[in-house]
Amino acid sequence: MQIKAPFSWKNYKKTPIVGIIRGLEIETIREIAEVYAQAGYFTLEITMNTKGVAKIIAELRSEFVHLNIGAGTVCNTDDLNKALAAGAQFIVTPIINEEVIKQCVQQNIPIFPGAYTPTEIYKAWSLGASAIKVFPATQLGPQYIKDVLAPLNEIKLLPTGGVTKDNIKSFFEAGVVGAGMGSSLLHKELIANKDFEGLKNHFVSIRNEIIDFIEN
């Protein structure tokens, strides 16, 4: 049964980071989600190429009601329908699929489509995207964000790929509205060692890097 509670922008803005989980088992994801919430984070993405993703999204929705639980790596309308049926509150794509964006806009589901060039970014925004996932941001860096926002200052950008504790503040200084973080946030060694207290401390340390932007 789909849970209808909407995405909470208020909670998202408390810590504007989308944590990206890919390829983990539900038991581990539960442990992560617990300390994720304790560390003051609210928005968690489960990629569609994770085994059992529909069940994972549905269970997280029912167990962690204060978190925004969304689906990532949504590349087509089949993925979209599967994600929404499971209860995903927001959608993230690595590409521009116009139909996926349009359906999310029609259903008032936040959609963060992936785009790379200024033309792609503007196109995705024009279709009604909530924010643009600048992907992959690994080779682009904060200066690219600043350059894009100079002429396109009304567009909301959410870089993903290459955002780390060391550079996240620079991305926010450049004008982003958030960031997507995978392995740099979901520390593989801490997770492998089941050091979830250490993982929580890691989450807190990254959040502290952007605390001034959250509070102002």
C-alpha positions in Angstrom: 0.0 0.0 0.0 1.4 3.4 -1.0 1.9 5.8 1.8 0.7 9.3 0.7 2.7 11.6 3.1 4.4 14.2 0.9 8.0 15.2 0.7 8.9 17.7 3.5 10.9 20.6 2.1 11.0 22.0 5.6 12.9 18.9 6.8 15.1 18.8 3.7 16.3 22.4 4.3 17.4 21.5 7.8 20.2 19.5 6.2 20.1 19.9 2.4 22.0 16.8 1.6 20.6 13.7 -0.2 22.3 10.6 1.0 22.5 8.0 -1.7 22.3 4.3 -0.8 23.1 1.7 -3.5 23.4 -2.0 -3.3 23.0 -2.6 0.5 20.8 -5.0 2.4 17.7 -3.8 4.2 19.1 -4.7 7.6 22.2 -2.5 7.1 20.1 0.3 5.6 17.9 0.3 8.7 21.0 0.8 10.9 22.2 3.6 8.6 18.8 5.3 8.6 18.6 5.3 12.4 21.9 7.2 12.9 21.2 9.3 9.8 18.1 10.7 11.5 20.0 11.0 14.8 22.7 13.1 13.1 20.1 15.6 11.9 19.6 14.4 8.3 16.2 13.9 6.6 16.6 13.0 3.0 17.6 9.5 1.8 17.7 8.1 -1.7 17.6 4.4 -2.6 18.8 3.7 -6.1 16.6 1.6 -8.3 19.4 -0.8 -9.1 19.5 -1.9 -5.5 18.2 -5.5 -5.0 14.7 -5.4 -3.5 14.4 -1.6 -3.9 10.6 -1.5 -3.8 10.4 -3.4 -0.5 13.2 -1.3 0.9 11.5 2.0 0.1 8.2 0.8 1.4 9.7 -0.4 4.7 11.7 2.7 5.3 8.6 4.8 4.6 6.7 3.0 7.3 9.6 2.8 9.8 11.1 6.2 9.5 8.2 8.6 9.0 10.2 11.8 9.6 12.6 11.0 6.7 12.1 11.8 3.1 12.6 8.5 1.3 13.1 8.7 -2.5 14.2 6.6 -5.4 17.4 7.3 -7.5 18.7 6.1 -10.8 15.2 6.4 -12.2 15.7 6.3 -16.0 12.3 5.6 -17.5 8.6 5.6 -16.7 8.6 1.9 -15.6 11.2 2.8 -12.9 9.1 5.8 -12.0 5.9 3.8 -11.6 7.6 1.1 -9.5 9.2 3.8 -7.3 5.9 5.7 -6.7 4.0 2.5 -6.1 6.5 1.7 -3.3 5.9 5.1 -1.8 8.9 7.1 -2.9 8.5 10.8 -1.9 10.9 12.2 -4.5 12.6 11.0 -7.6 16.3 11.4 -8.8 17.5 10.6 -12.3 21.0 10.5 -13.8 19.7 11.8 -17.1 16.9 13.9 -18.6 13.9 11.8 -19.4 11.2 14.3 -20.3 8.3 12.0 -19.6 9.6 11.1 -16.1 10.0 14.8 -15.3 6.5 15.7 -16.7 4.8 13.0 -14.8 6.5 14.0 -11.5 5.5 17.6 -12.1 1.9 16.6 -12.8 1.8 14.5 -9.6 3.6 17.2 -7.5 6.5 14.8 -6.8 9.8 16.6 -6.3 12.1 15.6 -9.2 15.9 16.1 -9.4 17.0 15.2 -12.9 20.6 14.7 -13.8 22.1 17.3 -16.2 25.7 18.3 -17.1 25.8 21.2 -19.6 24.2 24.6 -19.2 21.8 23.6 -22.1 20.8 20.4 -20.3 20.4 22.2 -17.0 18.2 24.9 -18.5 16.1 22.3 -20.4 15.5 20.2 -17.2 14.6 23.3 -15.2 12.2 24.5 -18.0 10.4 21.2 -17.8 9.6 21.9 -14.1 12.3 20.1 -12.2 12.5 21.0 -8.5 16.3 21.2 -8.6 18.9 20.0 -11.1 21.2 17.3 -10.1 24.5 18.4 -11.7 26.0 15.1 -12.5 28.7 14.0 -12.5 30.1 16.9 -10.6 33.5 15.2 -10.0 35.5 17.0 -12.6 33.4 20.2 -12.6 33.9 21.5 -9.1 32.4 24.6 -7.4 33.7 27.1 -10.0 31.5 25.4 -12.6 28.5 25.9 -10.4 29.4 29.6 -10.0 29.9 30.0 -13.7 26.5 28.4 -14.5 24.6 30.4 -11.9 26.0 33.7 -13.2 23.6 33.8 -16.2 21.1 31.2 -14.8 20.8 32.5 -11.3 17.2 31.4 -10.7 18.0 27.7 -11.3 18.5 25.5 -8.2 21.5 23.2 -8.5 22.3 20.1 -6.5 25.7 18.7 -7.5 26.2 15.0 -7.1 29.4 13.0 -7.6 32.6 14.3 -6.2 31.1 16.2 -3.3 33.1 15.5 -0.1 33.5 16.8 3.4 36.6 18.7 2.2 34.8 20.6 -0.6 31.1 20.7 0.3 31.4 24.1 1.9 32.8 25.5 -1.4 29.9 24.2 -3.3 27.5 25.9 -1.0 29.5 29.1 -1.2 29.1 28.8 -5.0 25.3 28.9 -4.6 23.9 25.3 -4.6 20.7 24.5 -2.7 21.9 21.1 -1.7 24.2 18.2 -2.6 23.9 14.5 -3.3 26.4 12.4 -1.6 27.1 8.6 -1.9 30.3 7.0 -0.8 31.8 10.2 0.7 28.9 10.3 3.1 28.0 6.6 3.4 31.5 5.7 4.6 32.1 2.1 3.3 34.7 1.1 5.9 32.5 2.2 8.8 29.5 0.4 7.4 31.5 -2.7 6.7 32.7 -2.7 10.3 29.2 -2.0 11.5 30.6 1.1 13.3 27.3 3.0 13.2 28.3 5.3 16.0 31.3 6.2 14.0 29.1 6.7 11.0 26.9 9.0 12.9 29.9 11.1 14.0 31.0 11.2 10.3 27.5 12.5 9.3 27.6 15.2 12.0 31.1 16.3 10.9 29.9 16.8 7.3 26.8 18.6 8.4 28.9 21.0 10.6 30.8 22.0 7.4 27.6 23.7 6.1 25.9 24.7 9.4 26.3 28.4 8.6 24.3 27.9 5.4 21.6 25.9 7.1 21.0 28.4 9.8 21.2 31.6 7.7 
